[in-house]
Amino acid sequence: MKKVIWSVLAVVFVAACQDNETSKSDFTGREVTYALFAGAEYDIDGTATIQEKNDGTAFVSIILSGTEGDLEHPVHIHLGNLSEPGAAVFANLNPVLSKTGKSETHLTQLADESSITYQQLIDLYACVKIHLSASGPSKDIILAAGNVGSASDDDTSTGRLGFGSCKSE
């Protein structure tokens, strides 16, 4: 009986390892990481990493430090740098779960339902903004933000004072 249990555990372990290797092999190895800066009175910052998948699409990972609780924080990509007020949502990403501080999105489609590739995304003049909530007065509170693509060359030394508000729907 012990041999059967060990055999089953070995098969599960090998299968789990193969799944991880398969997921790693889904990527080309091209990636870029951008800093995300605190955008409100909350002490929250982190990174946004964009990886290229073998099919040319983008996989976006957001990792924040300083989040807690059970909230979901909406994540958007906006055209323009983070200081531009009234920027419309260019792409919706999966929300950051405050319990883990993470969001992962296989980004293939923009807010207008057109497609986008990894290369197009990293060439954009854009920014990522993470909001406190999806509705109500706290939807305009930006927890963290950072310039991505060609906007990442812009000076962000003004910090949270230089963050533009998003276009309210």
VENJO-V479280 format. One record per residue. N is the residue number from 1. RES is the residue in one small letter. OMEGA is omega as a letter, one per 30 degrees, with the letter a starting at -180 (NA if undefined). D_LAST is the distance of its C-alpha to the last C-alpha in whole Angstrom. Layout:
N;RES;OMEGA;D_LAST + N;RES;OMEGA;D_LAST
This chain:
1;m;l;62 + 2;k;l;61 + 3;k;l;61 + 4;v;a;59 + 5;i;l;56 + 6;w;l;57 + 7;s;l;56 + 8;v;l;53 + 9;l;l;52 + 10;a;l;53 + 11;v;l;51 + 12;v;a;48 + 13;f;l;48 + 14;v;l;49 + 15;a;l;46 + 16;a;l;43 + 17;c;l;45 + 18;q;l;44 + 19;d;l;41 + 20;n;l;40 + 21;e;l;42 + 22;t;a;40 + 23;s;l;37 + 24;k;a;38 + 25;s;l;40 + 26;d;a;36 + 27;f;a;35 + 28;t;a;37 + 29;g;l;37 + 30;r;l;35 + 31;e;l;32 + 32;v;a;31 + 33;t;a;30 + 34;y;l;27 + 35;a;l;27 + 36;l;a;24 + 37;f;l;24 + 38;a;a;24 + 39;g;a;20 + 40;a;l;21 + 41;e;l;24 + 42;y;l;24 + 43;d;a;27 + 44;i;l;25 + 45;d;a;26 + 46;g;a;27 + 47;t;l;27 + 48;a;l;25 + 49;t;l;27 + 50;i;a;27 + 51;q;l;30 + 52;e;l;31 + 53;k;a;32 + 54;n;l;35 + 55;d;l;33 + 56;g;l;32 + 57;t;a;28 + 58;a;l;27 + 59;f;a;27 + 60;v;l;24 + 61;s;l;26 + 62;i;l;24 + 63;i;l;26 + 64;l;l;26 + 65;s;l;28 + 66;g;l;28 + 67;t;l;26 + 68;e;l;27 + 69;g;a;27 + 70;d;a;25 + 71;l;l;21 + 72;e;a;19 + 73;h;a;17 + 74;p;l;14 + 75;v;l;15 + 76;h;l;13 + 77;i;l;15 + 78;h;l;14 + 79;l;a;16 + 80;g;l;18 + 81;n;a;20 + 82;l;a;18 + 83;s;a;19 + 84;e;a;17 + 85;p;l;14 + 86;g;a;10 + 87;a;l;11 + 88;a;l;9 + 89;v;l;10 + 90;f;l;13 + 91;a;l;15 + 92;n;l;14 + 93;l;l;17 + 94;n;a;19 + 95;p;l;18 + 96;v;l;21 + 97;l;a;23 + 98;s;l;24 + 99;k;a;27 + 100;t;a;28 + 101;g;a;26 + 102;k;l;25 + 103;s;l;23 + 104;e;a;24 + 105;t;l;23 + 106;h;a;25 + 107;l;l;22 + 108;t;a;23 + 109;q;l;20 + 110;l;l;17 + 111;a;l;13 + 112;d;l;15 + 113;e;l;18 + 114;s;a;20 + 115;s;l;23 + 116;i;l;23 + 117;t;l;27 + 118;y;a;28 + 119;q;l;29 + 120;q;a;26 + 121;l;a;24 + 122;i;l;26 + 123;d;a;27 + 124;l;l;23 + 125;y;a;22 + 126;a;l;19 + 127;c;l;19 + 128;v;l;18 + 129;k;l;16 + 130;i;a;16 + 131;h;l;14 + 132;l;l;16 + 133;s;a;14 + 134;a;a;11 + 135;s;l;10 + 136;g;a;11 + 137;p;a;12 + 138;s;l;14 + 139;k;l;10 + 140;d;l;11 + 141;i;a;14 + 142;i;l;16 + 143;l;a;19 + 144;a;l;20 + 145;a;l;19 + 146;g;l;22 + 147;n;l;22 + 148;v;a;23 + 149;g;a;25 + 150;s;l;27 + 151;a;a;24 + 152;s;l;26 + 153;d;a;29 + 154;d;l;27 + 155;d;l;28 + 156;t;a;26 + 157;s;l;29 + 158;t;l;27 + 159;g;a;25 + 160;r;l;22 + 161;l;a;23 + 162;g;a;22 + 163;f;l;18 + 164;g;l;15 + 165;s;l;12 + 166;c;l;9 + 167;k;l;6 + 168;s;l;4 + 169;e;NA;0
